[in-house]
Amino acid sequence: MMKSNPGNYRWVICALLFFATTINYLDRAVISLLKNTLTKDFRWNDGDYANIEIAFKIAYSLGLLFAGRLIDRLGTKVGYFMATFLWSASAVLHALVNSTFGFIFVRSALGLSEAGNFPAAIKTVAEWFPKKERALATGIFNTGAGVGPIMAPLTVPFIAAAWGWRVAFIITGSVGFIWLILWLRYYEIPSRQKRVSGSELTYIYSDDDIRSDDEQTLPPVSWRRLFGFRQTWAFALGKFLTDPIWWFYLFWLPDFLQSEYKLTLKAIAVPVAVVYLISMAGSVYGGYLPKLLIERGWTVFRARKTSMLIYAFAVVPIIFAQVLGSVNMWLAVLIIGLAAAAHQAWSANIFTTASDMFPKHTIGSVTGLGGMFGSIGGVFLSLFVQKDMFVHYRAINHIEVAYYIMFFVCGSAYLLGWVIMHVLVPRMKPVDI
């Protein structure tokens, strides 16, 4: 007997999440592509750029701490709207900056506001998808984390060359305001969305979890109580070890290509785009594999954990990216692309572990806490590896050594993260709040 189609409106919502995530990463990637231009205009050194990056990450960390909790209180419709409006305005305001301190200020504002994207998106997925589809939905919308960085090198250098770097910030930052119109028009929680059929609504709530509109009657859960669960620490430490790797690709990949292969700003567009195109495939497949295993009879937890172990091993070849890249640049690009794809596959699943283990009315808070740990990991990476190490090795003309060390860190982080998560949560045990 053929399975009846419950309806597909939930995938429209997934498309909105993809669009928002694309804009989120486009806005944060612009500065990395303008780094050389801004360095000349403001006479930056690598330490100045690292300070600006660190300011963004610190603000992003603080924003994640409060954004998830705020979205749990306000709901996804209002919370996501507010976050996107504020980060779009912050992105546009980069065009008005005239000093290094000004960049630190606007990057901090961007970090605070952009922190709302993932807590809101993961909570939306939990509201709109049953558990077996959540990793796939997360993987699909999370491809925006690759599309944004692809759009940036294909547009920003040419806008900057034609009209200047200030116009580049204005145009890219303004895209978010288009999304706001679509969000208001097409989004509502499932039980209040008139475009959703009864059969699709039944399918969405097939896990016997609470309905989205029932959350308003539940009391908020304190951070202190959430930190009392091993599941919170497993999610947070997994993010702490692996999130910084994506930050490294985002902020330093253009610099690696320029430093290692002497490429111009326009010339790096294609290799950067190739890395993120490969990462998009990893994001979608990363969500599809556990769904396939679940449909073949595996438990959700076993399917998720096995998939994540496979993705952790897939990152390991990046250790040899620079060695092989000395033979041909495209070997390095392809290996970094594979690692980026594995990261996105890992990310789709680690996000979904939060909705696997925690009830819906806490997902924004838990995702925010985990994201905060991931961002703090990025700060530490900048402080203790990127900033001091890169400045030192560039000063002695051995920048390639710094990148070799970083690629080794990238290749080992996921296996360490998987082991720690397995030790903390060896068997599936949903949190009872």
C-alpha positions in Angstrom: 0.0 0.0 0.0 1.3 3.4 -0.9 1.9 5.9 1.9 -0.4 8.9 1.8 1.2 12.3 1.5 0.5 14.2 4.7 1.2 17.6 3.0 4.3 19.6 2.4 3.8 23.1 3.9 6.5 22.3 6.5 9.0 22.4 3.7 8.0 26.0 2.9 8.9 26.8 6.4 12.2 25.0 5.9 12.8 27.2 2.8 12.3 30.3 4.9 14.9 29.0 7.5 17.3 28.3 4.6 16.9 31.9 3.3 17.5 33.4 6.8 20.6 31.3 7.4 22.0 32.2 4.0 21.5 35.9 4.8 23.0 35.4 8.3 26.2 33.9 6.8 26.4 36.3 3.9 26.4 39.3 6.3 29.1 37.8 8.6 31.3 36.8 5.6 31.5 40.1 3.9 34.3 41.5 6.1 36.7 38.5 5.4 36.5 39.3 1.7 37.2 43.0 2.2 40.0 42.3 4.7 42.8 43.4 2.4 41.0 46.5 1.3 40.1 47.5 4.8 43.6 46.7 6.0 45.0 49.3 3.6 42.4 51.9 4.4 42.7 51.5 8.2 46.3 50.3 8.4 45.4 47.1 10.2 47.7 44.3 11.1 46.6 40.7 11.7 46.2 41.5 15.4 43.7 44.2 14.6 41.7 41.9 12.3 41.7 39.2 15.0 40.5 41.7 17.6 37.6 42.6 15.4 36.8 38.9 14.8 37.1 38.2 18.6 34.7 41.1 19.3 32.2 39.5 17.0 32.5 36.1 18.6 32.3 37.4 22.2 29.2 39.4 21.3 27.8 36.3 19.5 28.4 34.2 22.6 26.6 36.6 24.8 23.8 36.9 22.3 23.3 33.1 22.1 23.0 33.0 25.9 20.1 35.3 25.9 18.6 34.8 22.4 17.5 31.3 23.0 15.8 32.1 26.2 14.1 35.2 24.7 12.9 33.1 21.7 11.5 30.5 24.1 9.5 33.3 25.8 8.5 35.3 22.7 7.9 32.4 20.3 9.5 31.8 17.0 7.5 34.2 14.9 8.3 37.4 16.9 11.7 36.3 18.1 13.0 35.4 14.6 11.6 38.6 13.2 13.4 40.8 15.8 16.7 39.0 15.4 16.7 39.3 11.6 15.7 43.0 11.7 18.5 43.9 14.2 21.3 42.0 12.4 20.3 43.4 9.0 20.4 46.9 10.4 23.8 46.2 12.0 25.2 44.8 8.7 24.1 48.0 6.9 25.7 50.2 9.6 29.1 48.8 8.7 29.0 51.3 5.8 29.1 54.3 8.2 32.2 53.2 10.1 35.4 55.3 9.9 37.7 53.7 12.5 38.9 50.4 13.8 37.0 50.9 17.0 33.9 51.6 14.9 34.3 48.2 13.3 34.7 46.5 16.7 31.4 48.2 17.7 29.3 47.3 14.6 30.8 43.7 14.6 29.7 43.4 18.2 26.2 44.6 17.3 26.1 42.1 14.4 27.3 39.3 16.7 24.6 40.0 19.3 21.8 40.1 16.8 22.9 37.2 14.5 22.9 34.9 17.6 19.2 34.6 17.3 19.2 32.7 14.0 20.1 29.2 15.1 18.0 29.0 18.4 15.0 30.3 16.4 15.6 28.0 13.4 16.2 24.8 15.5 13.1 25.6 17.6 11.1 26.1 14.4 12.2 22.7 13.1 11.2 21.1 16.4 7.8 22.8 16.0 7.2 21.8 12.4 8.9 18.4 11.9 8.7 15.0 13.6 11.9 13.7 15.0 12.8 11.4 12.0 12.8 14.4 9.7 14.5 17.0 11.9 18.1 16.2 10.9 17.1 16.4 7.2 15.3 19.7 7.7 18.2 21.0 9.7 20.7 19.9 7.1 18.7 21.6 4.4 18.3 24.9 6.1 21.9 24.7 7.3 23.1 24.6 3.7 22.5 28.4 4.0 25.7 28.4 6.0 27.4 27.4 2.8 25.4 29.4 0.3 26.0 32.6 2.2 29.8 32.3 1.9 29.4 31.3 -1.7 27.3 34.4 -2.5 29.8 36.6 -0.8 32.9 36.0 -3.0 30.7 35.9 -6.1 29.3 39.4 -5.3 31.2 41.4 -2.7 34.5 41.8 -4.6 32.7 43.0 -7.7 30.4 45.4 -5.8 33.4 46.8 -4.0 35.4 47.2 -7.2 32.5 49.0 -8.8 31.1 51.2 -6.0 33.4 50.8 -3.0 33.4 48.7 0.1 30.7 50.8 1.9 28.1 50.0 -0.8 29.0 46.3 -0.5 27.9 46.4 3.2 24.7 48.3 2.3 23.6 45.9 -0.5 24.3 42.7 1.3 22.8 43.9 4.6 19.6 45.0 3.0 18.7 41.5 1.8 17.4 40.7 5.3 14.6 43.2 5.0 13.2 41.2 2.1 13.1 38.1 4.3 11.1 39.9 7.0 8.3 40.5 4.6 8.1 36.8 3.6 8.3 35.7 7.2 5.4 37.8 8.3 3.3 36.6 5.3 4.0 32.8 5.4 5.0 31.9 9.0 2.8 30.8 11.9 3.1 27.8 14.3 1.5 24.7 12.8 -1.7 24.7 14.9 -2.5 28.3 13.8 -1.4 28.0 10.2 -4.4 27.8 7.9 -2.3 26.5 5.0 -1.6 23.2 6.8 -3.9 20.3 6.2 -5.2 18.2 9.1 -3.2 15.1 8.0 0.0 17.1 7.9 -0.7 18.6 11.4 -1.2 15.0 12.7 2.1 14.0 11.1 4.0 16.9 12.6 2.7 16.0 16.1 3.2 12.2 15.6 6.0 12.0 18.3 3.5 12.7 21.1 5.4 15.8 22.0 3.7 19.0 23.2 2.0 21.1 20.6 3.5 24.5 19.9 0.6 26.5 21.3 0.7 24.5 24.5 4.2 25.8 25.3 2.7 29.1 26.6 1.3 27.3 29.6 4.6 25.8 30.7 6.9 27.6 33.1 10.4 28.7 31.9 13.3 26.5 32.8 16.4 28.1 34.4 19.9 27.9 33.0 21.0 26.4 36.4 18.5 23.6 36.0 19.5 22.9 32.4 23.2 22.7 33.4 22.2 20.0 35.8 21.7 17.6 33.0 24.5 15.6 31.4 22.7 15.9 28.0 23.2 19.7 28.2 26.9 19.3 28.7 27.2 16.7 25.9 25.6 19.1 23.5 27.5 22.1 24.7 31.0 20.5 24.8 30.4 19.0 21.3 29.6 22.5 20.0 32.6 23.9 22.0 35.1 21.7 20.2 33.7 21.7 16.6 32.0 25.1 16.0 35.3 27.0 16.0 36.4 25.0 13.0 33.7 26.4 10.8 34.6 29.9 12.1 38.1 29.2 11.0 37.0 28.4 7.5 34.7 31.4 7.3 37.2 34.0 8.5 40.6 32.6 7.3 40.0 30.6 4.1 40.3 33.7 1.9 43.5 34.7 3.7 44.9 31.1 3.3 44.3 31.2 -0.4 45.8 34.6 -0.8 48.9 33.9 1.5 49.6 30.4 0.2 48.9 30.8 -3.5 49.2 34.6 -4.0 45.7 34.9 -5.4 43.9 38.3 -5.9 40.6 39.1 -4.2 38.7 38.3 -7.4 40.7 35.1 -8.1 39.7 33.5 -4.7 36.0 33.7 -5.6 35.9 30.3 -7.4 38.0 28.2 -5.0 36.0 29.6 -2.0 32.8 28.9 -3.8 33.9 25.3 -4.5 34.6 24.7 -0.8 31.1 25.9 0.2 29.4 24.1 -2.7 30.9 20.8 -1.4 29.8 21.7 2.1 26.2 22.1 1.0 26.1 18.6 -0.3 27.5 17.4 3.1 24.8 19.3 4.9 21.9 17.7 3.0 23.4 14.2 3.0 24.3 14.6 6.7 20.6 14.9 7.5 19.5 12.2 5.0 21.7 9.4 6.3 20.2 9.2 9.9 16.7 9.4 8.3 17.6 6.5 6.1 18.9 4.4 9.0 15.8 5.2 11.1 13.5 4.1 8.3 15.5 0.8 8.2 14.7 0.2 11.9 17.5 1.8 13.7 16.7 3.8 16.9 17.0 7.6 16.5 19.9 7.7 19.0 21.9 4.9 17.3 21.3 6.4 13.9 22.4 9.9 15.0 25.5 8.8 16.8 26.7 6.4 14.1 26.3 9.1 11.4 28.2 11.6 13.5 31.1 9.2 14.0 31.3 8.7 10.2 31.4 12.5 9.7 34.1 12.9 12.4 36.4 10.5 10.5 35.6 12.3 7.2 37.3 15.5 8.5 40.6 13.8 9.3 42.2 14.1 5.8 42.3 17.9 6.2 45.5 17.3 8.2 47.2 16.7 4.8 45.5 19.6 2.9 48.5 21.9 2.9 51.0 19.1 2.0 48.9 18.0 -1.0 48.1 21.6 -1.8 51.8 22.2 -2.4 51.5 19.9 -5.4 48.3 21.5 -6.7 46.1 24.1 -5.1 42.9 22.3 -6.1 43.9 19.3 -4.0 43.9 21.5 -0.9 40.6 23.1 -2.0 38.9 19.7 -2.4 40.2 18.3 0.9 39.1 21.5 2.7 35.7 21.1 0.9 35.4 17.5 2.2 36.1 18.7 5.7 33.6 21.5 5.4 31.0 19.1 4.1 31.7 16.7 7.0 31.3 19.7 9.4 28.0 20.6 8.0 26.8 17.0 8.2 28.0 16.9 11.8 26.3 20.2 12.6 22.9 19.1 11.2 23.0 16.2 13.6 24.4 17.7 16.7 21.8 20.4 16.5 19.1 17.7 16.3 20.4 15.9 19.4 19.0 18.9 21.3 15.5 18.3 20.0 16.0 14.6 20.5 16.8 14.9 24.2 14.9 18.0 25.3 11.2 19.0 25.2 10.2 21.7 22.8 9.7 24.5 25.3 13.4 24.4 26.2 15.0 23.9 22.8 15.7 27.6 22.2 17.4 27.9 25.6 19.4 24.7 25.1 20.4 25.6 21.6 21.5 29.0 22.8 23.6 27.6 25.6 25.3 25.1 23.2 25.8 27.8 20.6 27.4 30.0 23.3 29.9 27.3 24.1 30.7 26.9 20.4 31.2 30.7 20.1 33.4 30.8 23.2 35.5 28.0 21.6 35.9 30.2 18.6 37.1 33.1 20.8 39.7 30.8 22.4 40.8 29.6 19.0 41.3 33.2 17.9 43.1 34.2 21.2 45.4 31.3 21.6 45.9 30.0 18.1 44.9 32.4 15.3 45.9 35.7 16.9 49.2 34.9 18.6 50.3 32.1 16.3 49.5 33.8 13.0 51.1 37.1 14.1 54.2 35.2 15.2 54.6 33.0 12.1 53.8 35.8 9.7 56.4 38.0 11.4 59.1 35.3 10.7 57.8 34.6 7.2 56.5 31.1 8.1 52.7 31.6 7.8 52.4 28.1 6.3 53.4 26.5 9.6 50.5 28.3 11.4 48.1 26.9 8.8 49.5 23.4 9.1 48.9 23.5 12.9 45.4 24.7 12.4 44.6 22.0 9.9 45.8 19.4 12.5 43.4 21.0 15.0 40.6 20.8 12.5 41.2 17.1 11.8 41.1 16.0 15.4 38.4 18.1 17.0 35.4 16.1 15.8 36.6 12.7 17.0 37.4 14.2 20.4 34.0 15.8 20.5 32.3 12.5 19.6 34.1 10.6 22.4 33.2 13.2 25.0 29.5 13.2 23.9 29.5 9.4 24.0 31.0 9.3 27.5 28.4 11.8 28.8 25.4 10.3 27.1 26.2 6.6 26.2 22.5 5.8 25.8 19.4 7.8 24.7 17.7 9.3 27.7 15.3 12.1 27.1 15.3 14.9 29.7 12.2 14.9 31.9 11.3 18.5 32.9 
